Amino acid sequence: MSSGADLFVVCKQCGSEVSPYITECPYCGHRLRRRAPKLPRAGAPGRARGRGSRMRSLLAPGRAWRARGRPDTAPAFGGARFGGGRPHATIVLVGAGCAAWIASRAEPVVNVKLAIIGPLGGDWWRLLSSQFAYGNGVYAFSALVTVGLFGWLLERRHGPVVVLALFLGAGVIGGLLALAVYPFPVLSGANAGALALLAAWAAPEWRAGNSGPYDDADLLGAAAIAALLLALPFAIYGVSWLAGVSGGALGFLVGLGLGRLAEREP
């Protein structure tokens, strides 16, 4: 028997008024129900799950994640949880970059075949292959570590399709911008893709930090890594600052959109 608009129920054994969200009476131990009812979710009216909901499910398989906090199963950048399934897309991207780096050490002409050096002349595949060409060890280490770290974090949130599409898309857009701006562009490496993944991870974290109290240590670390990648073009030949900036901007916008999409998940 319920009373007071379900504010309490009356125990049939002892007659005490108890919460409707418990299974046993705290006064006499009588079992009220087999399982406690679900608590109503404030501000979350039910919605029919249509094509939009299915698309959000594909883009955000980690439904427990929300931009305003991290669940226990999500990896943390500053401290250190990286459990769960393997990030296959991130492993492929980092592995391809490492393989190209090793091959270029054995045969330097590999970088010439992969990188963008001057107009494409019909070799449009270089927009993709140039992202795995590294002529400098510091650049290769910085970019691949960034791809590995933030690709992992982003893949845990949104899955491998987002990581691959964002990485490759940022590199292609950066290459097209360099070709449009410079008469003889020289472009190599994954600074565009790395900054895109970093910015996509940081965007919802930054938004959550602007909405209330938040530990910004992780964002400061991400900002330091981004600053290093943005400074490399001024010290290493063949690294495009334009590609890096465009990749970071693309990643930031995509990250904000994915964060809002994840927040709407029931």
C-alpha positions in Angstrom: 0.0 0.0 0.0 1.5 3.3 -1.0 0.8 6.7 0.4 1.8 10.4 0.0 2.4 10.1 -3.7 4.8 7.2 -3.2 6.8 9.0 -0.6 6.7 5.9 1.5 5.1 2.5 1.8 3.6 0.7 4.8 5.3 -2.5 5.9 2.6 -5.3 6.2 4.5 -7.0 9.0 5.1 -4.1 11.5 3.0 -1.3 10.0 6.0 1.1 9.8 6.3 3.7 7.0 9.4 3.0 5.0 11.0 4.2 1.7 9.5 2.7 -1.5 13.0 2.2 -2.8 14.2 -0.6 -0.4 13.6 -4.3 -0.5 13.5 -5.1 3.3 11.9 -3.2 6.2 14.7 -1.7 8.3 12.6 -2.2 11.5 11.5 -5.8 11.3 13.4 -7.2 8.4 10.3 -8.2 6.5 10.9 -8.6 2.7 8.8 -6.0 0.9 9.7 -6.9 -2.7 12.2 -9.0 -4.7 14.1 -6.0 -6.1 14.1 -2.3 -5.6 12.4 -0.2 -8.3 14.5 2.0 -10.5 15.0 5.6 -9.4 13.5 8.1 -11.8 16.0 10.0 -13.9 15.4 13.7 -13.5 15.1 15.7 -16.7 15.4 12.7 -18.9 12.0 12.1 -20.6 11.6 8.9 -22.6 12.3 9.0 -26.3 11.6 6.6 -29.1 14.8 5.1 -30.4 15.0 5.7 -34.1 17.8 6.1 -36.6 19.3 9.0 -34.7 19.6 6.9 -31.5 21.2 4.0 -33.4 23.7 6.4 -35.0 24.6 7.8 -31.6 25.1 4.3 -30.3 27.6 3.6 -33.1 29.5 6.8 -32.5 29.5 6.4 -28.7 29.7 2.8 -27.7 30.9 3.8 -24.2 27.5 5.0 -23.1 28.5 5.4 -19.5 30.9 8.1 -20.4 29.7 11.7 -20.1 31.5 14.9 -20.7 31.1 16.0 -17.1 32.8 13.1 -15.5 34.6 9.8 -16.0 33.2 6.4 -15.0 35.3 3.9 -13.3 35.8 2.0 -16.6 37.1 5.0 -18.6 40.8 5.6 -18.9 42.2 8.7 -17.2 44.9 10.7 -18.9 46.7 11.9 -15.7 46.4 8.9 -13.6 46.3 6.1 -15.2 43.6 3.7 -16.0 43.9 2.0 -19.4 41.9 -1.1 -18.8 39.3 -2.6 -21.1 39.4 -3.8 -24.7 42.3 -3.2 -27.0 42.2 0.0 -29.1 42.7 -1.7 -32.4 42.5 1.4 -34.6 45.1 3.2 -32.5 47.4 0.2 -32.6 47.1 0.1 -36.4 47.9 3.8 -36.8 50.9 3.7 -34.4 52.1 0.4 -35.9 52.0 1.8 -39.4 53.9 4.9 -38.4 56.6 2.7 -36.6 56.9 0.4 -39.6 57.3 3.3 -42.0 60.0 4.8 -39.7 61.9 1.5 -39.6 61.7 1.1 -43.3 62.9 4.6 -43.9 66.0 4.0 -41.8 66.9 1.0 -44.0 65.9 2.7 -47.2 65.7 6.5 -47.1 63.9 6.6 -50.4 60.8 5.3 -48.6 60.1 8.8 -47.2 60.4 10.3 -50.6 57.8 7.9 -52.0 55.4 8.4 -49.1 55.6 12.2 -48.3 54.1 15.1 -50.3 57.0 16.9 -52.0 55.7 19.5 -54.4 52.5 19.2 -56.4 50.9 15.8 -56.3 50.7 15.3 -60.1 47.9 12.8 -59.8 49.4 10.9 -56.8 46.5 11.7 -54.6 47.2 8.6 -52.4 50.1 10.7 -51.0 47.5 12.6 -48.9 47.1 9.4 -46.9 50.6 8.0 -47.1 52.3 11.2 -46.1 50.9 10.8 -42.6 53.2 7.9 -42.0 56.4 9.4 -43.4 58.9 10.7 -40.8 62.3 12.0 -41.5 63.2 13.1 -38.0 63.3 10.8 -34.9 62.1 13.5 -32.4 59.1 14.3 -34.7 58.2 10.6 -35.1 58.4 10.0 -31.3 56.3 13.0 -30.4 53.6 12.4 -33.0 53.3 8.7 -32.5 53.2 9.0 -28.7 50.4 11.6 -29.0 48.5 9.4 -31.5 48.9 6.4 -29.2 47.8 8.2 -26.0 44.9 10.3 -27.3 43.8 7.7 -29.9 43.5 5.2 -27.1 41.5 7.6 -24.9 39.2 8.6 -27.8 38.7 5.1 -29.0 37.5 4.0 -25.5 34.9 6.8 -25.7 33.7 6.6 -29.3 35.1 3.5 -30.9 37.6 2.8 -33.7 35.7 4.3 -36.6 35.9 7.8 -35.1 39.6 7.5 -34.5 40.4 6.3 -38.0 38.1 8.8 -39.7 39.4 11.7 -37.7 43.1 10.8 -38.0 43.0 10.2 -41.8 40.5 13.1 -42.4 42.6 15.6 -40.6 45.7 14.6 -42.5 43.9 14.8 -45.9 42.5 18.2 -45.1 45.9 19.5 -43.9 47.5 18.2 -47.0 44.9 19.9 -49.3 45.3 23.2 -47.4 49.1 23.0 -47.8 48.8 22.3 -51.5 46.4 25.2 -51.9 48.6 27.7 -50.0 52.1 26.8 -51.0 53.4 26.5 -54.6 55.8 23.7 -53.5 54.6 22.1 -50.3 56.6 19.6 -48.3 54.5 17.6 -46.0 55.2 14.5 -43.9 54.1 12.9 -40.6 51.0 12.9 -38.5 51.0 16.2 -36.7 47.6 17.0 -38.2 46.1 13.6 -37.1 47.8 13.7 -33.7 46.5 17.2 -32.9 43.0 16.2 -34.2 42.9 13.3 -31.8 44.2 15.3 -28.9 41.8 18.2 -29.5 38.8 15.8 -29.9 39.6 14.3 -26.5 40.2 17.7 -24.9 37.1 19.5 -26.3 34.5 17.9 -24.0 36.9 18.0 -21.0 37.4 21.7 -21.6 33.7 22.2 -21.9 33.1 20.4 -18.6 35.8 22.5 -17.0 34.0 25.7 -18.1 30.7 24.4 -16.5 31.9 24.1 -13.0 34.7 23.0 -10.6 37.1 20.7 -12.4 40.6 19.4 -12.1 42.4 20.9 -15.1 45.7 19.0 -14.6 44.9 16.7 -17.6 44.1 19.7 -19.8 47.4 21.3 -18.9 49.3 18.2 -19.9 47.4 18.0 -23.2 48.1 21.7 -23.8 51.8 21.1 -23.3 51.8 18.2 -25.8 49.9 20.3 -28.3 52.3 23.2 -27.9 55.2 20.9 -28.6 53.6 19.6 -31.8 52.7 23.1 -32.9 56.3 24.2 -32.3 58.0 21.4 -34.3 57.3 22.9 -37.7 59.5 25.8 -36.9 62.4 23.5 -36.0 62.0 20.5 -38.4 61.8 20.7 -42.1 58.8 19.0 -43.7 56.4 19.5 -40.8 53.5 21.8 -41.7 52.2 24.1 -39.1 49.1 24.8 -41.3 48.2 21.1 -41.3 48.7 20.9 -37.6 46.5 23.9 -36.9 43.7 22.7 -39.2 43.9 19.2 -37.7 43.5 20.7 -34.2 40.6 22.8 -35.2 38.8 19.9 -36.9 39.4 17.7 -33.9 38.1 20.3 -31.4 34.8 20.7 -33.4 34.4 17.0 -33.8 35.1 16.5 -30.1 32.5 19.0 -29.0 29.9 17.4 -31.3 30.6 13.9 -30.1 30.5 15.1 -26.5 27.0 16.6 -26.9 25.9 13.4 -28.7 27.1 11.3 -25.8 25.3 13.5 -23.3 22.0 12.9 -25.0 22.4 9.1 -24.8 19.8 7.6 -22.3 
